[in-house]
Amino acid sequence: MKTRCKVPGLLPAPVRAAGEAAARTHPGMRISAMVVAAAFLLSGCAGASRNGAQTRSADVRVYDPARLVQGQYEVVRRLWVDTWRTAVRVPSHPSEAAGIAALRTEAARLGANGLINVDCLDQGRPMWSWSREPAIICYGNAIRVF
């Protein structure tokens, strides 16, 4: 018995066995699955330091910009500026020393061995807070000195 399609130019889909349809997959689906798997594998390596050794925050030095020549270091990341989170919240600290210590910890986590262009700003008391402590915001560039 021949089936006729109501829309001219279209033919009815051939009938397949249940196992045959499951065995065939679209080639584009295989490629996208491999791309997703590669992205997950590579994202695990993104946070690792380049030299393989973890830098401690005590080993991260704060450099004066006038003492380093541009070719002596590479910028790893601009701390608290390169992220979308600063549009929502910027980490504040009760003192300048605590803010610089947080920068050193973050730089060490990224594998940097120095900080440059460090600046701390006193924002006064945090808005929407009952705390009387000041809100010090510190930022800078995490660098790797050669």
N, C-alpha and C positions, 0 to 999 in steps of 0.2 A: 504494500500500500504506500503510495507516494503522498507526502505531506506538502501542502502548499503554504507558503508564507503570505501573510496578508499585506506585508509591505513589499512593493516591487523591488527587486534587486537583492534582497536578503534571503539567504538560505538558512534553513534550520540547522542548529548546531548538531554535530554528529554525537551519537550516544556512545559513551565509553563505560567501561567497567569501573567500579569504585576504586580498585587498587591502581589502575592505570592513571587516573586523574591525580592521585596523591603522589605517584612516583615522578610525575613531570612537574618541574618548577620553572618559572620564568628565569632566563639567564640574568636579567637585571636584578632580581631578588638575591641571587647568589653574590653578585658583586657588591650590592649594598650591605649585605650581611658581613662580607669580608671587610668593607670600609669601616663599619661600626666596630667590629672586633679590633681592628688595627687602632682606631681612635682610643678605645678603652685601654689597650696595652700601652700606647704611647703616652697617654695622660698620666699613667702611673709613674713615668720617668720624668715628668715635667718638673717636679719639685726637688729632685735630687741635685746636689751640688755637682759642679762640673769636674772638680778634681777628685771626687769620691770620698773625701774626708769631711766630716761634719766640723764646721767652725763653731767654737764656743763664743758666747756673747762677750766674755771677758777679753777675747782676742781681737774683737772688732775695735779698731781705732777711729777716732774722730779727727779728720784732717782739715787743716786750714786750706781754703781753695787756692791761696797764693803760693803754697808750698809744693803743689803737684802740677806737673805739666800735663796737658791734655792727652798725650800719648802714653803716659805712665799708668793709666788705669782704664777700665771699661765700666760703664754704668750697668749694674745688674737690674735695678728697678728704682723708680722714684717712689719712695715710701709714702703711703697714705694719699697719694695723688693719682697713681696709675690704676686705681680700682673704681668700680662703679659704686662701691659702698659709701664713698665719701659724699655722694649726693644725698644719702640718707642719714649717715652718722659718721662723725669723725671722733676717733678715740681721744679723750681728754684725760689729763693726769693731775694729781694734786700739786706736783712740783715739777720744775724743769729737769731735775735729776731723774725723777721717775719717768718722764717723757723720753729722755735720751736713753735710759736703760731699756725702755720698750722698743725704741728704734734699733738699738744694738741687738736685742733678741731677735727681732724680725730680720735684720740683715744677716745674722748668723744662720737663721733658718733657711735663707735663700742662698747660702754659700758665699756671701760677700765677706771680705776681710776689712772693710773700712766704710766710713760714712763721710760725706762731703756736703757742703751747702746746708748744714743743719741749722734750723731756726726754730725757736719756740715763741709762741705768742700767748699772752695772757688774755683770755676771753672773759675774765671776770667770773661771776658766779654763773653756773649753768642755768640756762632758761628752763623752766618747767621742773626745777629741782628744789627740794627743801634743804639740800645740803648747803652749808656755808663755806665749803672748800672751794678754792679757785679752780677754774678749768683751764689748764695749760695745754695747748695743742702744739705738738712738735712734728716737723716733717724734715725730710732730707733725701739725699740720693745714696742708695747702697751701692758700693763700688767694689771692684776686685782690682787690687794694686798688683802690678807685675813685679 
